[in-house]
């Protein structure tokens, strides 16, 4: 492979844009891209992706530190578990060896981790939708706009870090998807911005630990890592700016679709079953999601909801003095950023 592969730079830039838009999908897209499209061995792909992520992750975390959306207590306990376990994951790979069977095992593990990531994207969207429905209807305990600091659950948070770190160290996948879903389940009181900020902050030492381990014991190739860095960092910057303009729900569904296809191919599923599975998910998944939205009191299509929000905002702009009841549409938009789609 040449010292600077422009195809790698372009591919990494695309992945960086997706990460900037969604906060997720870095390793879950970068590693299969290297394996499936550039013919990189699974172990080398994992090592090179982690080194690139170690440079890309701090870009987003600095922004969240400045905005005060990082819970440092949670970051600390997550890192206590994830940093050593990520390094241990590299050692486990090294102990297993680098035979063809090991490469195949890593490839299968990648496929499973990526399919899990795609599923977690949908789980995250559902949890956000439920949260918005509760806030809108007033059922159950209300969800205030300004939530107090959460009380840290030390043991579950520590275990989440350990499991997440081990998976990241072995596959490069999970620093965003797995940890952020765990945080949503353990700490439903965290605002969306706090979830993303805390997840990005904890991912920095986690990915650095795994990257150092792979640089020492793994199969790092700088001819691959450098183009990934050159492409992903500006891509993440552009994606972060685009995130304010594009509907997050559409981007996340597209990301889940791409992850599903990547995971199936890494598991060596033939083309015909893969195409059938993607078609079924596209059709049945869309119908199911519309049904779920209706059941929680939202229009079946997100664009209808967006029009309702726009109409509500226009009433405010008309300067009429009568109070307009908050149906949850405006506040949900501000807090969740249309992540649910």
N, C-alpha and C positions, 0 to 999 in steps of 0.2 A: 504494500500500500504506500502511495507517495506521502512525503512529509506533510503536505497540506491538501487534504481532499476537500474540494469545494462542495461536493455533494453532502459530505458530513456537516459542513458549516450550515448549509441551507436546511438540512433536516433538523439539526439542533436548534436553529432559529425558530422553525415551526413549533417544535416541542416547547421552547421557551415562551412563545406567544401563548400557547395553551396553558402553561403553568401560570403565566401572568394573568390570564383571564379567569382561571378557575381556582388557583391555589393548589391544584392536584394534578397528578398524571405525569410528573417528571420521569421518575424511574420506570413507571408502568408503560410509558411510550418510548423513551429513549432506548432502553435495553432491547425490547423486541425489534425496534427499528434497526439497531445495529446487527442483530442476529438474522433477521428475515431479509433485509434489503441490502446490507453491506457484507454479509457473509462472515461476520466476526464471531469467534467462538464464544459460547455463553459465559465462560469464566472471564475472558478478556472484556466482554461487553459489560459485565457487572462491575469490574474494577474501574474501567474507564468512565462509566456513567457516574459512579460514586465520586470520583475525583472532580468531574465537571459540576456535579451537584454541590460539592463543597464550596465551589466558587459562586454558583448561582444563588443558593439559598440565602446567604446574608443580604443580598440586594433587597429582597422583600421584607426581611425581618427588621432592617434598619428603619424602614418607613413606619412599621407598626410600633417600634420602640419610641419613635418621636411622637406618635399619636397617643401613646399611653394605653395601647390595647393589648399589652402583654402581661399575663399573670406570672410574675417571676417565681412565686412559690410553686406553682404547678410545673413550670419549666424546670426548676431545681430538682423536684422529686422524680419527674420523668427522666431527666438526664442521669440521675443516680442509678436508675435501672437500665436505661438504653445504651449509654456510652460503653460500659464494660461488656454488655451482652452483644453489642454490634461488633466489637473487636473479637469476642469469643466466636461469633458466627464465621468470621474470616478464618480463625484457627481451625474450626470444625471442617470448613472446606479444604484447608491445607492438609489436615490430617487424613481426609478421605482420599486425596490424591488428584491427579489430573488426567486420568485415563479417559478413553472414549465413553465408558460407562458413566463416569462422573460427569462429563460434559452433558450427556443425555439426561442424567438425573437433575442437574442444575436447570436444564432447559424445561423439563417437566415442572420443576418447582416454580420456575418463572411463570409458566402458563397458568398454574393454579393460583399463584399470587395475583396475577393480572386479572383473571376472572373474578377473584374475590374483590379486587379493587373496583371493577365495574359494578358488582353487586352493591358494594358499599356506597358508591355514588348515588344509586337509587334509594338506598336506605337513608342516606343523608337528606336527599330531597324530600322523602316522605316525612322525616322527623321535622324538617323545617315547615312543611305544609301543616302538620298537626299543630305545631307551635303557633303558626299564624291563625289557624282556625280557633284555637283557644283564646288567643288575644282578641280576635274579632267578635266572638260570641259572648265572651265573659264567663264561659263555663269553666268550672274548676278554679284553681288558684290563678289570679290574674298575672300577666307577665308585664311588669312595669318597664318603661323605657330606660330608666336609670337603675340598674340592678346592683345590689351591694356585692362586695367581694365574696366569693364562694369560700366555704370551709373545705380545706384540702382533706381528701380521703387518702391517707398516706399509703396504706397497703395496696388498695386497688390501683392507685396511680403508679406506684412502684412496679407492680406486676405488668401493667400496660406498657411501661417503658421497657421492661425486660423482654416481653414477647415482641414488641415492635422492633426493638434493637436487633434481636436475633434474626428476625425475618429480613430486615434491611441489610444486615451484614452478609447474609447468604444470597440474597436475590436483588438487592438495591431497590426493591419495591416496598412501599408501606410507610415511609417516613411522613407522608401527608395523609394518605387515605385511611390507613389503619388507625393511626394515632388520633386523628381528628374525629373519627367515628366513636372511638373509645371516650374521648373527652365529651362528646355530645351526650353519650349515655350516662357517664358518671356525673357530669355537671350541666344539667339542663338549664341552670340559671345563667350560664355564660351567654353574653350577647354574641351575635354572629361575628362581629369584628374582633372580639376577644378570642373566639375560637380560632379564627384564622391567624391572628397575631401570635397567640400562644403556641399554636402548632408550628408555625414558621420558625419561631425562636428556638423551640426545643429541637427542631430538625437540624439546626446548624451544628451543634456539638455532636449530635447523633451521626449525621452524615460524615462529619470530619473524622470521627473515630473509625467508622467503617472504611473511609477513604485511606486513612493512614495505615490501617491493617492491610488493605489490599495493595497499597504501594510497597509495603514491606514483604508480605507473604503471598499476595495474589498474582495476577497475570496482567499487570498494568502495561499499557502501550501508549506512550506519549503522542505518537503519531495519530492516535484516535482521540485521546483526551483533549489535546489542544484545539482541534477544530470544533469539538463539542463546546468548549468554553467560549470560543470566539463567536459561535452562533447563538448559544442559549442565553448568555447574559443580556445582549441587546434585545433578543426576542422577548425575554421576560419583562424587560423595561417597557417595550411597546405594548405587550399584552396587558400590563397593569394599567396603562393609560386607556386602552380600548375597553377595559372591563366596565368603565363608567358609561359606555355608549351602547354596548351590545347586550341583549338579554341573556343573563347567565344561565337560565334554564335550557335554552336552545343549545348553548355551548356544552353544557354538562351532558345533555342527551347524546350529542354528537360524540363527545369524548367517551362515554360509556359504550357506544356502538363500536368505535374504533378499538377500544380495549377488548371488547368481546371477540372481535375478529382476530386481533393479535394473539389473545390467549388460546383460542381454538387452533390457530396455526402452529403455535409453539407446542401444543399437545399433539401435533401432527394429525389433526382431523382432516380428512380428505376435503377437496374443494366443494363437492356437491352437498354433503351434509352441513358444511360450514355456511354455504349460501342459503340453504333451507333454514338453518337456525337463525341466521341474521334476518331473513324475511319474516319468520314467525315472531321474533322479538320486536321487529319494527312495527308490524301490524297489531299483534295482540298486546304488546306493551303499551302502544299509544292508546288503544281502546281502554285498557285497564287503568291507565293513568287518568284519562278523562273521567272514568267512573269514580275513581278515588277523589278527584277534585270535586265532583258533584256531591259526593257523600259528605264532604266536609264543608259544603256550603259555598263553594267557589264555582264560577263558570267553567265549563268543560275545557275551553281554550284560554290560554294565558293572555292572548292578544285582546280577547273580550274584556278581561279584567283590566288590562292596561288602558283600554278605552274608557272604562268606568272611572279609573283613577284620573285620567286626563280631564274627563267631564267634571269630576269633583274639584280638581285643581282650578278649572276655568271658573267655576262658581265662586271660589275664593277670590280669584283675580278680578271679578266683576265688582268687587267692593261692596257687596250686599251685607247689611249689618246682621241679618238673621244668622244664628249659629247653625252650622252644618254638622250633623251627627257624624262622629268618627266611626265608620264601618270597619275599620281595621285596614283598609286598602292603602291609605297614605302612610300610616305608621309601619305597616308591613313592608312597603316598598323601601322606606328609609332603612329599616333594620336588616332586612334579608336580601335586598338588592336583586329581587326576582330570581333567586337561586332555584326556586322550585320549578319554574316554567309551567 
